[in-house]
Amino acid sequence: MELACQTVKSNKCETLPLATRHNIMCVGLSPDGSLAILIDEEGAALLVSLIGKSVIHHFHFHKPVHSVCFSPDGKKFVITKDNIALMYHAPGRKREFNAFVLDKTYYGPYDETTCIDWTDDSKCFAVGSKDMSTWVFGAERWANLIYYSLGGHKDTIVACFFEENSLDLYTISQDGALCVWQCDTELDGLKPMLPKDEAKEKNKTKEDEEFIEESLGEEIRGKASPNEQESRDKVKYSRVAKYFFNKEGDFNNLTSAAYHKKAHLLVTGLASGIFHLHELPDFNLIHSLSISDQRIASISINCTGDWIAFGCSGLGQLLVWEWQSESYVLKQQGHFNSMVSLAYSPDGQYIVTGGDDGKVKVWNTSSSFCFVTFTEHTSGITAVTFTSSGYVILSASLDGTVRAFDLHRYRNFRTFTSPRPTQFSCLAVDSSGEIVSAGSQDSFEIFIWSMQSGRLLDVLSGHEGPISSLSFNPVKCVLASASWDKTVKLWDMLDSWRTKETLTLNSDVLVVAFRPDGKELAVASLNGQITFWDHENAMQTGSIEGRHDLQMGRKELDKITAKQSSKGKSFTTLCYSADGQSILAGGLSKFVCIYNVKEQILMKKFEISCNFSLDAMEEYLDRRKMTEFGSMALIDEGAGDEDGVAIPLPGVKRGDMSSRHFKPEIRVTCLQFSPTGRSWAATTTEGLLIYSLDSGLIFDPFELDVDVTPSNIHKILHQKEYTMAIIMAFKLNEKKLIQEVIEAIPSNEVDVVCSSLPDLYVEKVLEFLASAFEISCHLEFYLIWAHKLLMLHGQKLKTRSEKLLPVIQFLQKSIQRHFEDVSKLCEWNIYNIKYALAISQQRGMKRLADTEDEEDVDSDSDYIMQDVHKDNFSS
């Protein structure tokens, strides 16, 4: 299970390079934001540095952990498991052998603990429990507060919060009750325990510790009803108010809550997807809003109290809400069910995905955010693709339609249907974007439509089994169709839709793909083989036996070994790399294989997940999970939980993703290489995964010589031998050094340097420019470099266009992104200037009118004065 960091202000998402062996259940963040503790379902914890983005320490709590929370001063952290709370010294303050040093163990609740909150000075913390009680513990042994138990609720405690700089407490239960507790002592009134009393307290627990194998640190055992002697001269709490959320009568279970102490703002989330905003301590409702139709699993408020983040685990939703303006800052949602297919846009800037939930989503590869969702389909998506223009998306669905979406206006402008209802299993569009084809899985036919008119042009029949895959030749107007009837048919689109060739295989054909230059065809079949064909001469040129490379895992309920079950497995998706030298293959396995086509050997295997919360991950049978009655996976655990036990229907394979017991099977449904050649993407059970070439931390020299050192490169650069400095920098192949050399060259020397560069290094400079555009602010300088290189070496680059196409597309993608950003900024500035001019003109006209009125008044008054003087003179 991976952890992703969302940066809301810069609108970016980043996945940290770490993973746990099970689903992450709780996350604790240090007050300074430098450390995070991730704990999975089994209690395994990772201490992560968010600055270095690396794992510092591994630890295991041996049981599931419900919550984790750092103290405000960052010196301690508390975790809750079972019915106890454990306080540890926070790591990172000093060098230590073990990063997790147990300080105290707190006993008191009778049932599982659920939530934690600290006072502002880190002297005390509160713990909520499923036994409807809340416990206040001292982080140190205070003379007047070691522990205190609070009741007053009739359901599980969901959250507890201290008031700012106070021991006053709010407790919230699942049935929607809020209790306000007032303490008779201030935080400054907590008295340190005298050494004599402390020694007595420690001696009480010494006898118990002798029989404990594992050190639990100092133990503090609380009592729900202490006697009068124990509670004398101690802190006392009194309940001053009790409020209820269910005034309207249609209340659902309260599932999460968050409190901002400075703003006195309480946010509560319900199982129905509604959230309430209250001001405390008076419990005034500010507003209430429904943001989802699934339970709100988690809530967090930012430090200023302006933004509220909501997480809905059922739908995979993440929302950031600005409550004062009542507007969304961020709204992201993944596919409800598994993703089935994906496609890159021609410039590699966008990815479109289709899922079993019938939604088509478009993602930005640079920010990792989904920016548009199309919901017109009424059943699962089976295939998606872009046209060559990059502004039209096509999707095929089991609802019997193929739809075309416009990325300019974000609308469905074409809907293609068949004469009689049929379910479409695959989709392809030709290089011109004019011919759309879809294969049927029930009528064994291929339907051809015109994109321009939307009319059905022809129905191709000839296959004797369901159509499993379609692919257009990128160069010629030839369509390849694969079927379960063990054949691949090639159809000539220009010659009255006739079958050009029929390639016969030994097993059912599952997927077919053309090489980017259109000269080779790759076919994956049910027997686990990948065969390569020269489709012009209908000859097989090679084959790869890939069944053993799949390395299928063992499911929980399998009665045969993983090795035996892999015999019936095969690749279900294929994709050529941008240069056509390699091929990616994936299927019902946690591995993606990349093969060299020419040598027909396995180059690398990518493990897409190590998450054992998914099915088919185990390689061997775990005897600890076996009983005399069979596998423990057959037992429904958790009976009596809030949702009860969901009993699946017999024979249902996909199941309900929201049900507790369902365990999705790991699989790769679709693979695509980016046209830029720098990355590839896969839709899997884990979601959409993108793997890219990031050689920033890898020393990968090129034609390295003894004299090629950073000091020599700097010396030659000072001597103004710019061409030689660039060549030496690329030989050493350190990105920062290359950037330093190129940015040290004056802009008036770029023309001379570009003309003297050898052909081999022109390609390398273009590749560097494409990656530099992504991060550098020297936009005009790098544009000059790109312009001069393409103008001076354009003819030579054309002769190697097939090899250089990924690099040029990568460069185009980077420039296009900057063009869109700058054009938006320019439009906004032009609008602001026009607005300012219009206002200034209006004010100028108003001033002119006012001055004219004043002049008229002055002239009238002068005229009247003259008449008065005349009358006086005459009299």
Buried (B, 14 or more C-beta within 10 A) or exposed (E): BBBEEBEEEEBBBEBBEBBBBBEBBBBBBBBEEBBBBBBBBBBBBBBBBBEEEEBEBEBEBEEBBBBBBBBEBBBBBBBBBBBBBBBBBBBBEEEEEEBBEBBBBBBBBEBBBBBBBBBBBBBBBBBBBBBBBBBBBBBBBBBBBBBBBBBBBEBBBBBBBBBBEBBBBBBBBBBBBBBBBBBEBEBEEBEEBEEEEBEEBEEEBEEEEEEEEEEBBBBBBBEBEBEEEEEEEBBEBEBEBEBEBEEEEEBBBBBBBBBBBEBBBBBBBBBBBBBBBBEBBEBEEEEBEEBBEBBBBBBBBBEEBBBBBBBBEBBBBBBBBBBEEEEEBBBBBBBBBBBBBBBBBBBBBBBBBBBBBBBBBBBBBBBBBBBBEBEBBEBBBBBBBBBBEBBBBBBBBBBBBBBBBEBEEEEBEBEBBBEEEBBBBBBBBBBEBBBBBBBBBEBBBBBBBBBEEBEBBBBBEBBEBBBBBBBBBBEBBBBBBBBBBBBBBBBBBEEEBEEBBEBEBEBBBBBBBBBBBBBBBBBBBBBBBBBBBEBBEBEEBBBBEBBEBBBBBBBBEBEEEBEEBBEEBBBBBBBBBBBBBBBBBBBBBBBBBBBBBEEBEBEEBBEBBBBBBBBBBBEEBEEEEEEEEEBEBEEEEEEEEEEEEEEEEEEEEEBEBBEBBBBBBBBBBBBBBBBBBBBBBBBBBBBBBBBEEEEEEEEEEEEEEEEBEBEBBBEBBEEEEBBBBBBBBBBBBBBEBBBBBBEEBEEEEBBEBBEEBEEEBBBBBBBBBBBBBEEBEBEEBBBBBBEBBBEBBEEEBEEEEEBBBBBBBBBBBBBBBBEEEEEEEEEEEEEEEEEEEEEEEEEEEEEEEEEEEEEEEEEEEEEEEEEEEEEEEEE
